[in-house]
Amino acid sequence: MSLLVTGGAGFIGSHTCVELLNSGEEIVVMDNFFNSTPKALDGIRQITGRNFKFYEADMLDKSAVDKIFSENNIEQVIHFAGYKCVPESVKKPFLYYSNNIRGTLNILESMEKYGCRKFVFSSSATVYGIPDAVPVREDFPLSAINPYGSTKLIIENLCREMQRADNTLTMILLRYFNPVGAHSSGLIGEAPTGTPNNLMPIVIEKALGKRDRLAVAGNDYPTPDGSCIRDYIHVTDLAKGHVAAVKKARELKGGCPAYNLGTGRGYSVFEILDTFERVNNIDLGYVVGERREGDAPEIYSDPSFAEKELGWKAQLGIEDMCKDAWNFAKKSI
Ligand code: UFG
């Protein structure tokens, strides 16, 4: 019996593969290298000393997805594959709906055909829209504020409705907050193939001298230092949350629970930049710029439900996140 990891060469996918292999799981990985490279697969093998089956396949290719199920005894699917760039989704909504929704339907269809009944979905805190209060709990109202968020919400709704129609299905929804950092070995990390738009990859580009300007997106928010607050989580902690979810899915005889994967602690943009400079001994030379459209002043999780139900809790802090992100970046130039 194996776990199928879609998008397993990506940032969160590759770290999850490491933790799954380290905990003794058998995995089959699928990726089309749209926003990842084969180097990540070498990194996973090197870190764990274990091998696994890999399929270079696109989830839009129905017969390629089916082939993976026909050649392996897949017990559970952990579904990471999908486009994830918010501004691009605003410009190209059809592309996002088409890829993320169609691809997921193909996976779910093959699961049904081959009798695979356990699904772990890579959702996002984006499904809370702009929350009215913090910390955010799983029972807060859900909404989408951009096409990327819509695709996450539609897939969550589909999972809930499929599970309601067949209560023997187990669908676990993992809502990530802000994943950053890299594996402590520096062998895998975040390696976006296009222009980055998230804070840490932009910080890394500035530190490497690959970009001229790094700006704090607004310092006039109603927060203690005026910059936005987010719940940054080390990608290794996040990956361990998936191992816990896989175990939980194995125990459950059905259900569609959602879990926040965050630390429960918010940090401002200034705190992240200052910590990065201090622990890595780098002057980022950042400036204060304009607000970014659509940013909520403050979002952080209440992770207590995940702790109670999954027995999982984030262990690493922002110093580790900043050190490990830079360690990976230096090794990959
Ligand atoms: N920021 C800057 N300067 C930059 C880039 C970002 O100050 O150059 C700030 C943003 O304004 C924000 C914070 O850094 O306050 C974090 O921004 P990110 O783009 O890294 O992350 P977001 O919180 O905007 O979005 C992330 C994921 C989304 C997900 C969302 C869920 O990228 O996929 O969390 O809350 F939907």
Boltz pocket constraint, residues with backbone or C-beta under 6 A from the ligand:
constraints:
  - pocket:
      binder: B
      contacts: [[A, 84], [A, 86], [A, 124], [A, 125], [A, 126], [A, 176], [A, 177], [A, 178], [A, 197], [A, 198], [A, 199], [A, 200], [A, 202], [A, 214], [A, 215], [A, 216], [A, 217], [A, 218], [A, 228], [A, 229], [A, 230], [A, 269], [A, 292], [A, 295], [A, 296], [A, 299]]
      max_distance: 6.0
